[in-house]
Amino acid sequence: MDAVNAVQSAKAQEVCQNVMMATQAYTLKSVTQLQEKMMAQLFESMGIGQNLNIKA
């Protein structure tokens, strides 16, 4: 029975880790998009960067 519990526990930890990784990836993507928008607004407010690729 201990082996079954160990397998179930390992599977639960794997699922938890996958959820955490997905959450971190989503958060990182959101932060990156926000930073790009903020940089674009900053450059626009200074009158530069109309044709500037901010991702570069």
C-alpha distance matrix in Angstrom:
0.0 3.8 5.4 5.2 6.4 8.6 10.0 10.8 12.3 14.3 15.5 16.6 18.4 20.1 21.3 22.6 24.4 25.9 27.3 28.7 30.3 31.9 33.2 34.7 36.3 37.8 39.1 40.6 42.3 43.7 45.0 46.6 48.4 49.6 51.0 52.8 54.4 55.4 57.0 58.8 60.2 61.2 63.1 64.6 65.9 67.5 69.1 67.4 64.8 65.7 64.9 62.5 59.0 56.9 53.8 55.7
3.8 0.0 3.8 5.4 5.1 6.1 8.6 9.8 10.3 12.1 14.2 15.1 16.3 18.2 19.9 20.8 22.2 24.2 25.7 26.6 28.3 30.2 31.4 32.6 34.4 36.1 37.1 38.5 40.5 41.9 42.9 44.5 46.5 47.6 48.8 50.7 52.5 53.3 54.8 56.8 58.2 59.0 60.9 62.6 63.8 65.3 67.0 65.2 62.7 63.8 63.1 60.5 57.0 54.8 51.7 53.5
5.4 3.8 0.0 3.8 5.4 5.0 6.2 8.6 9.8 10.5 12.3 14.2 15.3 16.5 18.5 19.9 20.9 22.6 24.5 25.6 26.8 28.7 30.3 31.4 32.8 34.7 36.1 37.2 39.0 40.7 41.8 43.2 45.1 46.5 47.6 49.3 51.2 52.2 53.6 55.5 57.0 58.0 59.6 61.3 62.7 64.2 65.7 63.8 61.1 62.1 61.2 58.6 55.1 53.0 49.8 51.6
5.2 5.4 3.8 0.0 3.8 5.4 5.2 6.2 8.5 9.9 10.6 12.3 14.2 15.4 16.6 18.3 19.9 21.2 22.8 24.4 25.8 27.2 28.8 30.3 31.7 33.2 34.7 36.2 37.7 39.2 40.6 42.1 43.8 45.1 46.6 48.2 49.8 51.0 52.5 54.2 55.7 56.9 58.6 60.1 61.5 63.2 64.6 62.8 60.1 60.9 60.1 57.7 54.1 52.1 49.0 50.9
6.4 5.1 5.4 3.8 0.0 3.8 5.5 5.1 6.0 8.5 9.8 10.4 12.1 14.1 15.3 16.3 18.1 19.9 21.1 22.4 24.2 25.7 26.9 28.4 30.1 31.6 32.8 34.4 36.2 37.4 38.7 40.4 42.1 43.3 44.7 46.5 48.1 49.1 50.7 52.6 53.8 54.9 56.8 58.3 59.5 61.2 62.8 61.2 58.6 59.5 58.9 56.4 53.0 50.7 47.7 49.8
8.6 6.1 5.0 5.4 3.8 0.0 3.8 5.5 5.1 6.1 8.6 9.8 10.5 12.2 14.3 15.2 16.3 18.3 20.0 20.9 22.3 24.3 25.7 26.7 28.4 30.3 31.4 32.6 34.5 36.1 37.1 38.6 40.6 41.8 43.0 44.8 46.6 47.5 48.9 50.9 52.4 53.3 55.0 56.7 58.0 59.5 61.1 59.3 56.7 57.8 57.0 54.4 51.0 48.7 45.6 47.5
10.0 8.6 6.2 5.2 5.5 3.8 0.0 3.8 5.4 5.1 6.2 8.6 9.9 10.5 12.4 14.2 15.2 16.5 18.5 19.9 21.0 22.6 24.4 25.7 26.9 28.7 30.2 31.4 33.0 34.7 36.1 37.3 39.1 40.6 41.9 43.5 45.3 46.5 47.8 49.6 51.2 52.2 53.8 55.4 56.9 58.5 59.9 58.0 55.2 56.2 55.2 52.7 49.2 47.2 44.0 45.8
10.8 9.8 8.6 6.2 5.1 5.5 3.8 0.0 3.8 5.5 5.1 6.1 8.6 9.8 10.6 12.3 14.2 15.3 16.6 18.4 19.9 21.2 22.7 24.4 25.8 27.1 28.7 30.2 31.7 33.1 34.6 36.2 37.7 39.1 40.6 42.3 43.8 45.0 46.6 48.3 49.7 50.9 52.7 54.1 55.4 57.2 58.6 56.9 54.2 55.1 54.3 52.0 48.5 46.4 43.3 45.5
12.3 10.3 9.8 8.5 6.0 5.1 5.4 3.8 0.0 3.8 5.4 5.1 6.2 8.6 9.9 10.5 12.2 14.2 15.4 16.4 18.3 20.0 21.1 22.4 24.3 25.8 26.9 28.4 30.3 31.6 32.8 34.5 36.3 37.4 38.7 40.6 42.2 43.1 44.7 46.6 47.9 48.9 50.8 52.4 53.6 55.3 56.9 55.2 52.7 53.7 53.1 50.6 47.2 44.9 41.9 44.0
14.3 12.1 10.5 9.9 8.5 6.1 5.1 5.5 3.8 0.0 3.8 5.4 5.1 6.2 8.7 9.8 10.5 12.3 14.3 15.2 16.4 18.4 19.9 20.9 22.4 24.4 25.6 26.7 28.5 30.2 31.4 32.7 34.7 36.0 37.2 38.9 40.7 41.8 43.1 45.0 46.5 47.5 49.1 50.9 52.2 53.7 55.2 53.3 50.7 51.8 51.0 48.4 44.9 42.7 39.6 41.5
15.5 14.2 12.3 10.6 9.8 8.6 6.2 5.1 5.4 3.8 0.0 3.8 5.4 5.0 6.3 8.6 9.8 10.6 12.4 14.2 15.3 16.6 18.5 20.0 21.1 22.7 24.4 25.7 27.1 28.7 30.3 31.6 33.2 34.7 36.1 37.6 39.3 40.6 42.1 43.7 45.3 46.5 48.1 49.6 51.1 52.7 54.0 52.2 49.5 50.3 49.5 47.1 43.6 41.5 38.4 40.5
16.6 15.1 14.2 12.3 10.4 9.8 8.6 6.1 5.1 5.4 3.8 0.0 3.8 5.4 5.2 6.2 8.6 9.9 10.7 12.3 14.3 15.5 16.6 18.4 20.0 21.2 22.6 24.3 25.9 27.1 28.6 30.3 31.9 33.0 34.6 36.4 37.8 38.9 40.6 42.3 43.6 44.9 46.7 48.1 49.4 51.2 52.7 51.1 48.5 49.3 48.8 46.4 43.0 40.7 37.9 40.1
18.4 16.3 15.3 14.2 12.1 10.5 9.9 8.6 6.2 5.1 5.4 3.8 0.0 3.8 5.5 5.0 6.0 8.5 9.9 10.4 12.2 14.2 15.2 16.3 18.2 19.9 20.9 22.3 24.3 25.7 26.7 28.3 30.3 31.4 32.6 34.5 36.2 37.1 38.6 40.5 41.9 42.9 44.7 46.3 47.6 49.2 50.8 49.1 46.5 47.6 47.0 44.5 41.1 38.7 35.8 37.9
20.1 18.2 16.5 15.4 14.1 12.2 10.5 9.8 8.6 6.2 5.0 5.4 3.8 0.0 3.8 5.4 5.1 6.2 8.7 9.8 10.5 12.3 14.2 15.3 16.4 18.3 19.9 20.9 22.5 24.3 25.6 26.8 28.7 30.2 31.4 33.0 34.8 36.0 37.3 39.0 40.7 41.8 43.3 44.9 46.4 48.0 49.3 47.5 44.7 45.7 44.9 42.4 38.9 36.8 33.7 35.7
21.3 19.9 18.5 16.6 15.3 14.3 12.4 10.6 9.9 8.7 6.3 5.2 5.5 3.8 0.0 3.8 5.4 5.1 6.3 8.7 9.9 10.6 12.4 14.3 15.4 16.6 18.4 20.0 21.2 22.6 24.4 25.8 27.2 28.7 30.3 31.8 33.3 34.7 36.2 37.8 39.2 40.6 42.3 43.6 45.1 46.9 48.1 46.5 43.8 44.5 43.8 41.5 38.1 36.0 33.1 35.4
22.6 20.8 19.9 18.3 16.3 15.2 14.2 12.3 10.5 9.8 8.6 6.2 5.0 5.4 3.8 0.0 3.8 5.4 5.2 6.2 8.7 10.0 10.6 12.4 14.3 15.4 16.5 18.3 20.1 21.2 22.5 24.3 25.9 27.0 28.5 30.4 31.8 32.8 34.6 36.3 37.6 38.7 40.6 42.1 43.3 45.1 46.6 45.1 42.6 43.5 43.1 40.7 37.4 35.0 32.2 34.7
24.4 22.2 20.9 19.9 18.1 16.3 15.2 14.2 12.2 10.5 9.8 8.6 6.0 5.1 5.4 3.8 0.0 3.8 5.4 5.0 6.1 8.6 9.8 10.5 12.2 14.2 15.2 16.3 18.3 19.9 20.9 22.3 24.3 25.6 26.7 28.5 30.3 31.3 32.7 34.6 36.1 37.0 38.8 40.4 41.8 43.3 44.8 43.1 40.5 41.6 41.0 38.4 35.1 32.7 29.8 31.9
25.9 24.2 22.6 21.2 19.9 18.3 16.5 15.3 14.2 12.3 10.6 9.9 8.5 6.2 5.1 5.4 3.8 0.0 3.8 5.4 5.1 6.2 8.6 9.9 10.5 12.3 14.2 15.3 16.5 18.3 19.9 21.0 22.7 24.3 25.7 27.1 28.8 30.2 31.6 33.1 34.8 36.1 37.6 39.0 40.6 42.3 43.5 41.7 38.9 39.8 39.0 36.6 33.2 31.1 28.1 30.4
27.3 25.7 24.5 22.8 21.1 20.0 18.5 16.6 15.4 14.3 12.4 10.7 9.9 8.7 6.3 5.2 5.4 3.8 0.0 3.8 5.5 5.1 6.1 8.6 9.9 10.6 12.2 14.2 15.4 16.5 18.3 19.9 21.2 22.5 24.3 25.9 27.2 28.5 30.3 31.8 33.1 34.5 36.3 37.5 38.9 40.8 42.1 40.6 38.0 38.7 38.4 36.1 32.8 30.5 27.8 30.4
28.7 26.6 25.6 24.4 22.4 20.9 19.9 18.4 16.4 15.2 14.2 12.3 10.4 9.8 8.7 6.2 5.0 5.4 3.8 0.0 3.8 5.5 5.1 6.2 8.6 9.9 10.5 12.2 14.2 15.3 16.3 18.2 20.0 21.0 22.3 24.3 25.8 26.7 28.4 30.3 31.5 32.6 34.5 36.0 37.2 38.9 40.5 38.9 36.5 37.6 37.3 34.8 31.6 29.0 26.4 28.9
30.3 28.3 26.8 25.8 24.2 22.3 21.0 19.9 18.3 16.4 15.3 14.3 12.2 10.5 9.9 8.7 6.1 5.1 5.5 3.8 0.0 3.8 5.4 5.1 6.1 8.6 9.8 10.5 12.2 14.2 15.3 16.4 18.4 19.9 20.9 22.5 24.4 25.6 26.8 28.6 30.3 31.3 32.9 34.5 36.0 37.5 38.9 37.1 34.4 35.5 34.9 32.3 29.0 26.6 23.7 26.0
31.9 30.2 28.7 27.2 25.7 24.3 22.6 21.2 20.0 18.4 16.6 15.5 14.2 12.3 10.6 10.0 8.6 6.2 5.1 5.5 3.8 0.0 3.8 5.5 5.1 6.1 8.6 9.9 10.6 12.3 14.2 15.3 16.6 18.4 20.0 21.2 22.8 24.4 25.8 27.2 28.8 30.3 31.8 33.1 34.7 36.5 37.6 35.9 33.2 33.9 33.3 31.1 27.7 25.5 22.8 25.4
33.2 31.4 30.3 28.8 26.9 25.7 24.4 22.7 21.1 19.9 18.5 16.6 15.2 14.2 12.4 10.6 9.8 8.6 6.1 5.1 5.4 3.8 0.0 3.8 5.5 5.2 6.1 8.5 9.9 10.5 12.2 14.2 15.4 16.4 18.3 20.0 21.2 22.4 24.3 25.8 27.0 28.4 30.3 31.5 32.8 34.7 36.2 34.8 32.3 33.1 33.0 30.7 27.6 25.0 22.7 25.6
34.7 32.6 31.4 30.3 28.4 26.7 25.7 24.4 22.4 20.9 20.0 18.4 16.3 15.3 14.3 12.4 10.5 9.9 8.6 6.2 5.1 5.5 3.8 0.0 3.8 5.5 5.1 6.0 8.5 9.8 10.4 12.1 14.2 15.2 16.3 18.3 20.0 20.8 22.3 24.3 25.6 26.6 28.4 30.0 31.3 32.9 34.4 32.8 30.4 31.6 31.4 28.7 25.7 22.9 20.5 23.1
36.3 34.4 32.8 31.7 30.1 28.4 26.9 25.8 24.3 22.4 21.1 20.0 18.2 16.4 15.4 14.3 12.2 10.5 9.9 8.6 6.1 5.1 5.5 3.8 0.0 3.8 5.5 5.1 6.2 8.6 9.9 10.5 12.4 14.2 15.3 16.6 18.5 20.0 21.1 22.7 24.5 25.7 27.0 28.6 30.3 31.8 33.0 31.1 28.5 29.4 28.9 26.4 23.1 20.7 18.0 20.6
37.8 36.1 34.7 33.2 31.6 30.3 28.7 27.1 25.8 24.4 22.7 21.2 19.9 18.3 16.6 15.4 14.2 12.3 10.6 9.9 8.6 6.1 5.2 5.5 3.8 0.0 3.8 5.5 5.2 6.2 8.7 9.9 10.7 12.3 14.3 15.5 16.7 18.4 20.1 21.3 22.7 24.4 26.0 27.1 28.7 30.6 31.7 30.2 27.6 28.2 28.0 25.8 22.7 20.3 18.0 21.1
39.1 37.1 36.1 34.7 32.8 31.4 30.2 28.7 26.9 25.6 24.4 22.6 20.9 19.9 18.4 16.5 15.2 14.2 12.2 10.5 9.8 8.6 6.1 5.1 5.5 3.8 0.0 3.8 5.4 5.1 6.1 8.5 9.9 10.5 12.2 14.2 15.4 16.4 18.2 20.0 21.1 22.3 24.3 25.6 26.8 28.7 30.2 28.9 26.6 27.6 27.7 25.3 22.5 19.7 17.8 20.9
40.6 38.5 37.2 36.2 34.4 32.6 31.4 30.2 28.4 26.7 25.7 24.3 22.3 20.9 20.0 18.3 16.3 15.3 14.2 12.2 10.5 9.9 8.5 6.0 5.1 5.5 3.8 0.0 3.8 5.4 5.1 6.1 8.6 9.8 10.5 12.3 14.3 15.2 16.4 18.3 20.0 20.9 22.4 24.2 25.6 27.0 28.5 26.8 24.4 25.7 25.5 22.8 19.9 17.0 14.8 17.6
42.3 40.5 39.0 37.7 36.2 34.5 33.0 31.7 30.3 28.5 27.1 25.9 24.3 22.5 21.2 20.1 18.3 16.5 15.4 14.2 12.2 10.6 9.9 8.5 6.2 5.2 5.4 3.8 0.0 3.8 5.5 5.1 6.2 8.6 9.9 10.6 12.5 14.3 15.4 16.6 18.5 20.0 21.2 22.6 24.4 26.0 27.0 25.3 22.6 23.4 23.1 20.8 17.7 15.2 12.9 16.1
43.7 41.9 40.7 39.2 37.4 36.1 34.7 33.1 31.6 30.2 28.7 27.1 25.7 24.3 22.6 21.2 19.9 18.3 16.5 15.3 14.2 12.3 10.5 9.8 8.6 6.2 5.1 5.4 3.8 0.0 3.8 5.4 5.2 6.2 8.6 9.9 10.7 12.3 14.3 15.4 16.6 18.3 20.1 21.1 22.5 24.6 25.8 24.5 22.2 22.8 23.1 21.0 18.4 15.7 14.3 17.8
45.0 42.9 41.8 40.6 38.7 37.1 36.1 34.6 32.8 31.4 30.3 28.6 26.7 25.6 24.4 22.5 20.9 19.9 18.3 16.3 15.3 14.2 12.2 10.4 9.9 8.7 6.1 5.1 5.5 3.8 0.0 3.8 5.5 5.0 6.1 8.6 9.9 10.4 12.2 14.2 15.3 16.3 18.3 19.8 20.9 22.6 24.2 22.9 20.9 22.1 22.6 20.1 17.8 14.5 13.4 16.6
46.6 44.5 43.2 42.1 40.4 38.6 37.3 36.2 34.5 32.7 31.6 30.3 28.3 26.8 25.8 24.3 22.3 21.0 19.9 18.2 16.4 15.3 14.2 12.1 10.5 9.9 8.5 6.1 5.1 5.4 3.8 0.0 3.8 5.4 5.1 6.2 8.7 9.9 10.6 12.3 14.3 15.3 16.5 18.2 19.9 21.3 22.5 20.8 18.3 19.6 19.7 17.0 14.3 11.2 9.7 12.9
48.4 46.5 45.1 43.8 42.1 40.6 39.1 37.7 36.3 34.7 33.2 31.9 30.3 28.7 27.2 25.9 24.3 22.7 21.2 20.0 18.4 16.6 15.4 14.2 12.4 10.7 9.9 8.6 6.2 5.2 5.5 3.8 0.0 3.8 5.5 5.1 6.3 8.7 10.0 10.6 12.4 14.3 15.5 16.5 18.4 20.2 21.1 19.6 17.1 17.7 18.0 15.9 13.5 10.7 9.8 13.5
49.6 47.6 46.5 45.1 43.3 41.8 40.6 39.1 37.4 36.0 34.7 33.0 31.4 30.2 28.7 27.0 25.6 24.3 22.5 21.0 19.9 18.4 16.4 15.2 14.2 12.3 10.5 9.8 8.6 6.2 5.0 5.4 3.8 0.0 3.8 5.4 5.2 6.2 8.6 9.9 10.6 12.2 14.3 15.2 16.4 18.5 19.9 19.0 17.1 18.0 18.9 16.9 15.1 12.0 12.0 15.6
51.0 48.8 47.6 46.6 44.7 43.0 41.9 40.6 38.7 37.2 36.1 34.6 32.6 31.4 30.3 28.5 26.7 25.7 24.3 22.3 20.9 20.0 18.3 16.3 15.3 14.3 12.2 10.5 9.9 8.6 6.1 5.1 5.5 3.8 0.0 3.8 5.4 5.0 6.1 8.5 9.8 10.4 12.2 14.0 15.2 16.6 18.2 16.9 15.1 16.7 17.6 14.9 13.3 9.7 10.0 13.1
52.8 50.7 49.3 48.2 46.5 44.8 43.5 42.3 40.6 38.9 37.6 36.4 34.5 33.0 31.8 30.4 28.5 27.1 25.9 24.3 22.5 21.2 20.0 18.3 16.6 15.5 14.2 12.3 10.6 9.9 8.6 6.2 5.1 5.4 3.8 0.0 3.8 5.5 5.2 6.2 8.6 9.9 10.6 12.1 14.2 15.5 16.4 14.7 12.4 13.6 14.1 11.6 9.9 6.6 7.2 10.6
54.4 52.5 51.2 49.8 48.1 46.6 45.3 43.8 42.2 40.7 39.3 37.8 36.2 34.8 33.3 31.8 30.3 28.8 27.2 25.8 24.4 22.8 21.2 20.0 18.5 16.7 15.4 14.3 12.5 10.7 9.9 8.7 6.3 5.2 5.4 3.8 0.0 3.8 5.5 5.1 6.2 8.6 10.0 10.4 12.2 14.3 15.2 14.3 12.4 12.9 14.3 12.6 11.7 8.9 10.4 13.7
55.4 53.3 52.2 51.0 49.1 47.5 46.5 45.0 43.1 41.8 40.6 38.9 37.1 36.0 34.7 32.8 31.3 30.2 28.5 26.7 25.6 24.4 22.4 20.8 20.0 18.4 16.4 15.2 14.3 12.3 10.4 9.9 8.7 6.2 5.0 5.5 3.8 0.0 3.8 5.4 5.1 6.1 8.6 9.7 10.5 12.5 14.2 13.7 12.6 13.9 15.7 13.8 13.4 10.2 12.1 14.9
57.0 54.8 53.6 52.5 50.7 48.9 47.8 46.6 44.7 43.1 42.1 40.6 38.6 37.3 36.2 34.6 32.7 31.6 30.3 28.4 26.8 25.8 24.3 22.3 21.1 20.1 18.2 16.4 15.4 14.3 12.2 10.6 10.0 8.6 6.1 5.2 5.5 3.8 0.0 3.8 5.4 5.0 6.1 8.4 9.8 10.7 12.3 10.9 9.7 11.7 13.2 10.7 10.6 7.3 9.8 12.0
58.8 56.8 55.5 54.2 52.6 50.9 49.6 48.3 46.6 45.0 43.7 42.3 40.5 39.0 37.8 36.3 34.6 33.1 31.8 30.3 28.6 27.2 25.8 24.3 22.7 21.3 20.0 18.3 16.6 15.4 14.2 12.3 10.6 9.9 8.5 6.2 5.1 5.4 3.8 0.0 3.8 5.4 5.2 6.0 8.5 10.0 10.4 9.3 7.5 8.6 10.4 8.8 9.2 6.9 10.1 12.4
60.2 58.2 57.0 55.7 53.8 52.4 51.2 49.7 47.9 46.5 45.3 43.6 41.9 40.7 39.2 37.6 36.1 34.8 33.1 31.5 30.3 28.8 27.0 25.6 24.5 22.7 21.1 20.0 18.5 16.6 15.3 14.3 12.4 10.6 9.8 8.6 6.2 5.1 5.4 3.8 0.0 3.8 5.5 5.0 6.0 8.6 9.7 10.0 9.6 10.2 13.0 12.0 12.9 10.7 13.8 16.1
61.2 59.0 58.0 56.9 54.9 53.3 52.2 50.9 48.9 47.5 46.5 44.9 42.9 41.8 40.6 38.7 37.0 36.1 34.5 32.6 31.3 30.3 28.4 26.6 25.7 24.4 22.3 20.9 20.0 18.3 16.3 15.3 14.3 12.2 10.4 9.9 8.6 6.1 5.0 5.4 3.8 0.0 3.8 5.4 5.2 6.4 8.8 8.8 9.3 11.2 13.8 12.2 13.5 11.0 14.3 15.9
63.1 60.9 59.6 58.6 56.8 55.0 53.8 52.7 50.8 49.1 48.1 46.7 44.7 43.3 42.3 40.6 38.8 37.6 36.3 34.5 32.9 31.8 30.3 28.4 27.0 26.0 24.3 22.4 21.2 20.1 18.3 16.5 15.5 14.3 12.2 10.6 10.0 8.6 6.1 5.2 5.5 3.8 0.0 3.8 5.4 5.1 6.2 5.2 5.6 8.0 10.5 9.0 11.1 9.4 13.1 14.1
64.6 62.6 61.3 60.1 58.3 56.7 55.4 54.1 52.4 50.9 49.6 48.1 46.3 44.9 43.6 42.1 40.4 39.0 37.5 36.0 34.5 33.1 31.5 30.0 28.6 27.1 25.6 24.2 22.6 21.1 19.8 18.2 16.5 15.2 14.0 12.1 10.4 9.7 8.4 6.0 5.0 5.4 3.8 0.0 3.8 5.3 4.9 5.7 6.4 6.8 10.3 10.1 12.4 11.4 15.1 16.5
65.9 63.8 62.7 61.5 59.5 58.0 56.9 55.4 53.6 52.2 51.1 49.4 47.6 46.4 45.1 43.3 41.8 40.6 38.9 37.2 36.0 34.7 32.8 31.3 30.3 28.7 26.8 25.6 24.4 22.5 20.9 19.9 18.4 16.4 15.2 14.2 12.2 10.5 9.8 8.5 6.0 5.2 5.4 3.8 0.0 3.8 5.4 7.7 9.6 10.4 13.9 13.6 15.9 14.4 18.0 19.4
67.5 65.3 64.2 63.2 61.2 59.5 58.5 57.2 55.3 53.7 52.7 51.2 49.2 48.0 46.9 45.1 43.3 42.3 40.8 38.9 37.5 36.5 34.7 32.9 31.8 30.6 28.7 27.0 26.0 24.6 22.6 21.3 20.2 18.5 16.6 15.5 14.3 12.5 10.7 10.0 8.6 6.4 5.1 5.3 3.8 0.0 3.8 5.6 8.6 10.3 13.5 12.9 15.6 14.5 18.1 18.8
69.1 67.0 65.7 64.6 62.8 61.1 59.9 58.6 56.9 55.2 54.0 52.7 50.8 49.3 48.1 46.6 44.8 43.5 42.1 40.5 38.9 37.6 36.2 34.4 33.0 31.7 30.2 28.5 27.0 25.8 24.2 22.5 21.1 19.9 18.2 16.4 15.2 14.2 12.3 10.4 9.7 8.8 6.2 4.9 5.4 3.8 0.0 3.8 7.0 7.7 11.0 11.4 14.7 14.4 18.2 18.7
67.4 65.2 63.8 62.8 61.2 59.3 58.0 56.9 55.2 53.3 52.2 51.1 49.1 47.5 46.5 45.1 43.1 41.7 40.6 38.9 37.1 35.9 34.8 32.8 31.1 30.2 28.9 26.8 25.3 24.5 22.9 20.8 19.6 19.0 16.9 14.7 14.3 13.7 10.9 9.3 10.0 8.8 5.2 5.7 7.7 5.6 3.8 0.0 3.7 5.9 8.4 8.1 11.5 11.5 15.2 15.3
64.8 62.7 61.1 60.1 58.6 56.7 55.2 54.2 52.7 50.7 49.5 48.5 46.5 44.7 43.8 42.6 40.5 38.9 38.0 36.5 34.4 33.2 32.3 30.4 28.5 27.6 26.6 24.4 22.6 22.2 20.9 18.3 17.1 17.1 15.1 12.4 12.4 12.6 9.7 7.5 9.6 9.3 5.6 6.4 9.6 8.6 7.0 3.7 0.0 3.8 5.3 4.5 7.8 8.3 12.0 12.1
65.7 63.8 62.1 60.9 59.5 57.8 56.2 55.1 53.7 51.8 50.3 49.3 47.6 45.7 44.5 43.5 41.6 39.8 38.7 37.6 35.5 33.9 33.1 31.6 29.4 28.2 27.6 25.7 23.4 22.8 22.1 19.6 17.7 18.0 16.7 13.6 12.9 13.9 11.7 8.6 10.2 11.2 8.0 6.8 10.4 10.3 7.7 5.9 3.8 0.0 3.8 5.6 8.7 10.0 13.4 14.1
64.9 63.1 61.2 60.1 58.9 57.0 55.2 54.3 53.1 51.0 49.5 48.8 47.0 44.9 43.8 43.1 41.0 39.0 38.4 37.3 34.9 33.3 33.0 31.4 28.9 28.0 27.7 25.5 23.1 23.1 22.6 19.7 18.0 18.9 17.6 14.1 14.3 15.7 13.2 10.4 13.0 13.8 10.5 10.3 13.9 13.5 11.0 8.4 5.3 3.8 0.0 3.8 6.6 9.2 12.0 12.0
62.5 60.5 58.6 57.7 56.4 54.4 52.7 52.0 50.6 48.4 47.1 46.4 44.5 42.4 41.5 40.7 38.4 36.6 36.1 34.8 32.3 31.1 30.7 28.7 26.4 25.8 25.3 22.8 20.8 21.0 20.1 17.0 15.9 16.9 14.9 11.6 12.6 13.8 10.7 8.8 12.0 12.2 9.0 10.1 13.6 12.9 11.4 8.1 4.5 5.6 3.8 0.0 3.8 5.9 8.9 8.7
59.0 57.0 55.1 54.1 53.0 51.0 49.2 48.5 47.2 44.9 43.6 43.0 41.1 38.9 38.1 37.4 35.1 33.2 32.8 31.6 29.0 27.7 27.6 25.7 23.1 22.7 22.5 19.9 17.7 18.4 17.8 14.3 13.5 15.1 13.3 9.9 11.7 13.4 10.6 9.2 12.9 13.5 11.1 12.4 15.9 15.6 14.7 11.5 7.8 8.7 6.6 3.8 0.0 3.8 5.5 5.7
56.9 54.8 53.0 52.1 50.7 48.7 47.2 46.4 44.9 42.7 41.5 40.7 38.7 36.8 36.0 35.0 32.7 31.1 30.5 29.0 26.6 25.5 25.0 22.9 20.7 20.3 19.7 17.0 15.2 15.7 14.5 11.2 10.7 12.0 9.7 6.6 8.9 10.2 7.3 6.9 10.7 11.0 9.4 11.4 14.4 14.5 14.4 11.5 8.3 10.0 9.2 5.9 3.8 0.0 3.8 5.5
53.8 51.7 49.8 49.0 47.7 45.6 44.0 43.3 41.9 39.6 38.4 37.9 35.8 33.7 33.1 32.2 29.8 28.1 27.8 26.4 23.7 22.8 22.7 20.5 18.0 18.0 17.8 14.8 12.9 14.3 13.4 9.7 9.8 12.0 10.0 7.2 10.4 12.1 9.8 10.1 13.8 14.3 13.1 15.1 18.0 18.1 18.2 15.2 12.0 13.4 12.0 8.9 5.5 3.8 0.0 3.8
55.7 53.5 51.6 50.9 49.8 47.5 45.8 45.5 44.0 41.5 40.5 40.1 37.9 35.7 35.4 34.7 31.9 30.4 30.4 28.9 26.0 25.4 25.6 23.1 20.6 21.1 20.9 17.6 16.1 17.8 16.6 12.9 13.5 15.6 13.1 10.6 13.7 14.9 12.0 12.4 16.1 15.9 14.1 16.5 19.4 18.8 18.7 15.3 12.1 14.1 12.0 8.7 5.7 5.5 3.8 0.0
